[in-house]
Amino acid sequence: MSRRVRSRLLATALGLAMAGTAHAGRDCAAARPTVEAVTQGLALAQRTAAALDASGARVVVLARAGQDLQKYGLRWSHLGYAYRTPEGPWRVVHKLNRCGTAVAEVWRHGLGDFFLDGLWRHEAAWSVPAPAVQDRLMALLADPHRTLRLDTPAYSLVSHPWAQRYQQSNQWALETLAAAMEPDRVHDRSQAQAWLRLQGYRPTVLRLGPLTRLGGRIGSAHIAFDDHPPADRFADRIATVTVDSVFDWLQASGWGAAPVVLPVAPDDPIRSKTGSSAYCACATSY
């Protein structure tokens, strides 16, 4: 399968960074990243790489806090699959919304890119899947065709977890896990969702008032509610896939361990080689 390779300018502590064109369901920001944000992002990437190396894991479910979701009782906004390459550095496969549109794509990033996307809090969290789950995820992530099999480009930040009209970033990751675990039986999104229901996954139900829903629909291309049942919309109950719900389910089901949280140390100096492959600023979109 052919790949479109997109280069992004390497972000350094000098602040020579370029605003990305793909985000995890956030409104586009015109502001360039600050030196402090770049420094913190790269430091967090370095610390995360070291901790993942020490964990002995081959693949983890990695999360970041890109938005302030405290009013919904949520801590994390976006997740992807971080895996260790045969050469040593970690890479992250995740889905990103194309800025200002209702379209999303699956990307393969370095840890530096993953943590330089305008974070709300410079923290990381991950769940280490059970060994058998890691093996199946690694096999899937090594195959671009299987990685994209359940990808739906049409994007909504609050896509319904049991519908197929749209697909947000965390939903793609969760459905892809189902495909990894049942490669002979899960070939489409409806089958993935059926497997997730059978395994006891429960989405987060957001309580959104009518003005919030109306404002989101009118003002943001990447937010839609028309895939949600009318009864739920009128009752201001918007179910969707969140990082917090995925972490809860992984632990409760035994598919993964309790999440490990890694806050960035404010005074942690950057000792990384910013030009090294561990912090590659090259982003590959399938």
C-alpha positions as CSV (number, residue, x, y, z in Angstrom):
1,M,0.0,0.0,0.0
2,S,1.4,3.4,-0.9
3,R,2.0,6.0,1.8
4,R,2.0,9.8,1.6
5,V,4.9,11.1,3.6
6,R,4.5,14.5,5.1
7,S,7.4,16.3,6.7
8,R,6.9,18.6,9.7
9,L,9.6,21.0,10.8
10,L,11.6,19.6,13.8
11,A,10.6,21.4,17.0
12,T,13.5,22.4,19.2
13,A,14.0,24.2,22.4
14,L,14.7,27.4,20.5
15,G,11.0,27.5,19.5
16,L,11.5,26.9,15.8
17,A,8.2,24.9,15.5
18,M,5.5,24.9,13.0
19,A,1.8,24.6,13.9
20,G,0.6,21.1,12.8
21,T,-2.3,20.6,10.4
22,A,-3.9,17.7,12.2
23,H,-5.2,17.6,15.7
24,A,-7.1,15.2,17.9
25,G,-10.5,16.8,17.8
26,R,-9.5,20.4,18.8
27,D,-10.3,23.7,17.1
28,C,-7.5,25.0,15.1
29,A,-5.2,27.4,16.9
30,A,-3.2,30.0,15.0
31,A,-0.7,30.6,17.8
32,R,2.8,29.1,17.3
33,P,4.0,26.9,20.2
34,T,6.1,28.6,22.8
35,V,9.6,27.7,23.8
36,E,8.3,26.6,27.1
37,A,5.7,24.3,25.5
38,V,8.2,22.8,23.2
39,T,10.7,22.2,26.0
40,Q,8.0,20.6,28.2
41,G,6.8,18.4,25.3
42,L,10.2,17.1,24.4
43,A,11.1,16.5,28.0
44,L,7.8,14.6,28.4
45,A,8.6,12.5,25.3
46,Q,12.1,11.7,26.7
47,R,10.8,10.7,30.1
48,T,8.0,8.6,28.5
49,A,10.4,6.8,26.3
50,A,12.7,6.0,29.2
51,A,9.7,4.7,31.3
52,L,8.4,2.6,28.5
53,D,11.8,1.1,27.9
54,A,12.0,0.2,31.6
55,S,8.5,-1.3,31.5
56,G,9.5,-4.2,29.3
57,A,6.4,-3.7,27.2
58,R,6.4,-3.9,23.4
59,V,3.2,-2.0,22.8
60,V,1.1,0.2,25.1
61,V,-2.1,2.2,25.0
62,L,-0.7,5.7,25.3
63,A,-2.7,8.8,26.2
64,R,-2.2,12.6,26.5
65,A,-4.1,15.5,27.9
66,G,-4.7,17.8,24.9
67,Q,-7.8,19.4,26.2
68,D,-9.3,20.5,29.5
69,L,-12.1,18.0,30.0
70,Q,-12.4,18.4,33.8
71,K,-16.0,19.6,33.6
72,Y,-16.9,16.2,32.1
73,G,-15.0,14.4,34.8
74,L,-12.4,13.3,32.3
75,R,-8.6,13.5,32.6
76,W,-7.3,12.4,29.2
77,S,-8.4,13.4,25.7
78,H,-6.6,11.3,23.1
79,L,-4.9,7.9,22.8
80,G,-2.9,5.9,20.4
81,Y,-0.8,2.7,20.2
82,A,2.8,3.2,21.1
83,Y,5.1,0.4,20.1
84,R,8.8,-0.2,20.2
85,T,10.4,-0.6,16.9
86,P,13.1,-3.3,16.2
87,E,15.6,-0.5,16.1
88,G,14.7,0.7,19.6
89,P,12.7,4.0,19.4
90,W,9.0,4.1,20.1
91,R,6.4,5.1,17.5
92,V,2.8,6.0,17.9
93,V,-0.1,5.0,15.6
94,H,-3.1,7.2,16.1
95,K,-5.9,9.0,14.3
96,L,-6.0,12.8,13.9
97,N,-8.6,15.2,12.7
98,R,-7.5,17.3,9.7
99,C,-7.6,20.9,11.0
100,G,-10.9,22.8,10.3
101,T,-12.6,19.8,8.6
102,A,-14.7,16.8,9.3
103,V,-12.1,14.4,8.0
104,A,-9.5,12.4,9.9
105,E,-6.5,10.2,9.0
106,V,-4.4,7.6,10.7
107,W,-0.8,8.7,11.3
108,R,2.5,7.1,12.5
109,H,4.5,9.6,14.7
110,G,7.5,9.7,17.0
111,L,6.9,10.4,20.7
112,G,8.1,13.9,20.2
113,D,5.4,14.7,17.7
114,F,2.8,13.0,19.9
115,F,3.5,15.3,22.8
116,L,4.0,18.5,20.8
117,D,0.4,18.9,19.8
118,G,-0.6,21.8,22.1
119,L,-1.1,19.9,25.4
120,W,-3.4,21.1,28.1
121,R,-1.3,19.3,30.7
122,H,2.2,17.9,30.1
123,E,1.4,14.4,31.5
124,A,1.3,11.0,29.9
125,A,-0.5,7.9,30.8
126,W,-0.5,4.4,29.5
127,S,-1.9,0.9,30.0
128,V,0.3,-2.1,29.3
129,P,-1.9,-4.7,27.6
130,A,-1.7,-8.4,28.5
131,P,1.1,-10.2,26.7
132,A,-1.3,-12.0,24.3
133,V,-2.9,-8.6,23.5
134,Q,0.5,-7.0,22.8
135,D,1.4,-9.8,20.4
136,R,-1.8,-9.4,18.4
137,L,-1.5,-5.6,18.4
138,M,2.1,-5.8,17.2
139,A,1.0,-8.1,14.3
140,L,-1.7,-5.7,13.3
141,L,0.4,-2.5,13.5
142,A,3.0,-4.1,11.3
143,D,0.5,-4.5,8.5
144,P,-0.7,-1.2,7.0
145,H,-3.7,-2.8,5.4
146,R,-5.0,-4.3,8.7
147,T,-4.2,-1.0,10.5
148,L,-6.5,0.9,8.2
149,R,-9.2,-1.8,7.8
150,L,-11.7,-0.2,10.2
151,D,-10.8,3.4,9.5
152,T,-13.6,5.7,8.6
153,P,-12.4,9.2,7.4
154,A,-15.7,11.0,8.3
155,Y,-15.0,12.5,11.7
156,S,-17.0,13.8,14.7
157,L,-15.4,14.5,18.0
158,V,-18.5,12.9,19.8
159,S,-19.2,10.1,17.3
160,H,-21.6,7.5,18.7
161,P,-19.8,4.4,19.9
162,W,-22.3,2.0,18.3
163,A,-22.8,3.8,15.0
164,Q,-20.6,3.8,11.8
165,R,-21.4,7.2,10.2
166,Y,-18.4,8.9,11.9
167,Q,-15.4,7.8,13.8
168,Q,-13.3,9.7,16.3
169,S,-9.7,9.0,17.3
170,N,-10.3,6.9,20.4
171,Q,-13.1,5.0,18.7
172,W,-10.8,4.0,15.9
173,A,-8.2,2.7,18.4
174,L,-10.8,0.7,20.4
175,E,-12.4,-0.8,17.3
176,T,-8.9,-1.6,15.9
177,L,-8.2,-3.5,19.2
178,A,-11.2,-5.6,18.5
179,A,-9.9,-6.4,15.0
180,A,-6.5,-7.3,16.4
181,M,-8.0,-9.7,19.0
182,E,-10.4,-11.4,16.5
183,P,-8.7,-11.2,13.1
184,D,-10.9,-14.1,11.7
185,R,-14.2,-12.7,12.9
186,V,-13.9,-8.9,12.9
187,H,-13.8,-7.5,9.4
188,D,-15.9,-4.4,9.7
189,R,-16.9,-1.8,12.3
190,S,-20.2,-3.3,13.2
191,Q,-18.5,-6.6,14.0
192,A,-15.9,-4.8,16.1
193,Q,-18.6,-3.0,18.0
194,A,-20.5,-6.2,18.7
195,W,-17.3,-7.7,20.1
196,L,-16.7,-4.7,22.3
197,R,-20.3,-4.9,23.6
198,L,-19.8,-8.6,24.3
199,Q,-16.5,-7.9,26.2
200,G,-18.3,-5.4,28.4
201,Y,-17.1,-2.0,27.1
202,R,-19.2,0.9,28.3
203,P,-18.8,4.3,26.7
204,T,-18.7,7.6,28.6
205,V,-22.1,9.5,28.6
206,L,-21.6,13.2,28.4
207,R,-24.2,15.5,29.8
208,L,-24.4,18.3,27.2
209,G,-27.0,21.0,27.3
210,P,-28.9,22.1,24.1
211,L,-26.9,25.3,23.7
212,T,-23.7,23.3,23.8
213,R,-24.9,20.9,21.3
214,L,-26.3,23.6,19.0
215,G,-23.1,25.6,19.3
216,G,-20.9,22.6,18.5
217,R,-23.0,21.7,15.4
218,I,-23.1,25.2,14.0
219,G,-19.6,26.4,14.8
220,S,-17.4,23.4,14.4
221,A,-16.9,21.2,11.3
222,H,-15.6,18.4,13.4
223,I,-18.6,18.0,15.7
224,A,-21.8,16.4,14.8
225,F,-24.7,14.8,16.7
226,D,-26.8,13.3,14.0
227,D,-25.5,9.7,14.5
228,H,-26.9,9.7,18.1
229,P,-30.4,8.4,18.8
230,P,-32.9,11.2,19.0
231,A,-34.1,10.2,22.4
232,D,-30.5,10.5,23.7
233,R,-29.9,13.9,22.0
234,F,-33.1,15.4,23.4
235,A,-32.2,14.1,26.8
236,D,-28.7,15.7,26.5
237,R,-27.1,12.3,26.8
238,I,-24.2,12.0,24.4
239,A,-22.4,8.7,24.5
240,T,-18.9,8.5,23.0
241,V,-15.5,6.7,23.4
242,T,-13.2,8.4,25.8
243,V,-9.7,7.6,27.0
244,D,-10.9,7.3,30.6
245,S,-13.5,4.7,29.6
246,V,-11.0,2.7,27.6
247,F,-8.6,2.6,30.5
248,D,-11.4,1.5,32.9
249,W,-12.5,-1.2,30.5
250,L,-8.9,-2.5,29.9
251,Q,-8.4,-2.9,33.6
252,A,-11.8,-4.4,34.4
253,S,-11.7,-6.9,31.5
254,G,-8.1,-8.0,32.2
255,W,-7.0,-7.0,28.7
256,G,-4.7,-4.4,30.2
257,A,-3.1,-3.2,33.4
258,A,-4.1,-0.2,35.5
259,P,-2.9,3.0,33.8
260,V,0.5,4.4,34.8
261,V,0.6,8.2,35.0
262,L,3.8,10.1,34.3
263,P,3.8,13.9,35.0
264,V,6.5,16.0,33.6
265,A,9.1,17.4,36.0
266,P,9.0,21.2,35.6
267,D,12.8,21.5,36.0
268,D,13.6,18.4,33.9
269,P,16.3,19.5,31.4
270,I,16.2,18.3,27.8
271,R,19.0,15.9,27.3
272,S,17.6,14.3,24.2
273,K,19.2,14.5,20.8
274,T,16.4,16.4,19.0
275,G,17.6,15.1,15.7
276,S,17.6,11.5,16.7
277,S,15.0,8.9,15.5
278,A,13.6,8.7,19.0
279,Y,12.0,12.1,18.5
280,C,11.5,11.9,14.8
281,A,9.5,14.9,13.5
282,C,8.6,12.9,10.3
283,A,4.9,12.0,10.2
284,T,3.7,9.3,8.0
285,S,0.0,9.2,7.0
286,Y,-1.2,5.9,5.5
